[in-house]
């Protein structure tokens, strides 16, 4: 039994040396970003000019050069 393990180890060492002494593992492919909506990490945050909270730029409306969040916009429409 031990003789088989020794022979296997010697064979593995010879194959390792025959391959140049260095075995490189395949590198992981970089993840591609989807072309759809940007992720939460990529969303640009802006300050609402009415209430001062920071919201995603996708959740705001540009009114007279000011970013207004949906809540403030709905309050303004209710008046």
N, C-alpha and C positions, 0 to 999 in steps of 0.2 A: 504494500500500500504506500509506504513512504517512498519507495523507489519510483513509483508512478508519479508522485507529486514532484520529486526532484527532477525527473525527466521532463515533466510538463513545464516546470519553471525554467529549465535550461532551454527547451524549445521556444518558450515565450521570449526569453532573453535574446536568443539568436534572431528570432523574427524582428524583435524591437531594433536590434543593431542593424539588421539588413534593411530596415525601413529608414535608416539614417539616424537613429537614436532619438528622434523626436516624433511623436505622434500628435498631430494637431486635430482638435475636435472641430467639427463644422461650426462656423459662427452663426449665431441667430440672425435672422433677417430683421432689419429695422421695421417697426410697425408703420404702416402707411396710414395717414390720416384720411378720414372719409371726406368726400367733397361736399357733403351735405351741410347741415347747420354746424356752426362752430361749437365746440364743447363748452361746458361751463367754465373751464379754465381759460378759454380763449375769448370769452365774452368781455367786451369793454364795458366798464362800469362808469356811469356819469351821475352827477348830482342833480336831483330834481330842483329846479329853481323856485318852486313853490313851497315845498315842505322840507327840503334839504336832505332827504334820504338818498342813498346810492342805489341805483337800479341798473340792470343791464340796458345797454343802448337800444336793444331790440324791443324793450318794454316801454320805451318813451316815445313821445311825439315832439317834433321840433315846431314850436310855435313862436313866431317873431324872434327867431334866433335863440330861443331858450328851450332847454329840454324839460318837458313836463311829463311826470309819471302818469300811468293810466288812472290811478285813484284820484289824483288832483284834476285830471281831465274830466273824469266822470262827475266830480263835485262841481266843476265849473259849468258843465252842461246842465246840471240839475237846478242851477240858479235861475 
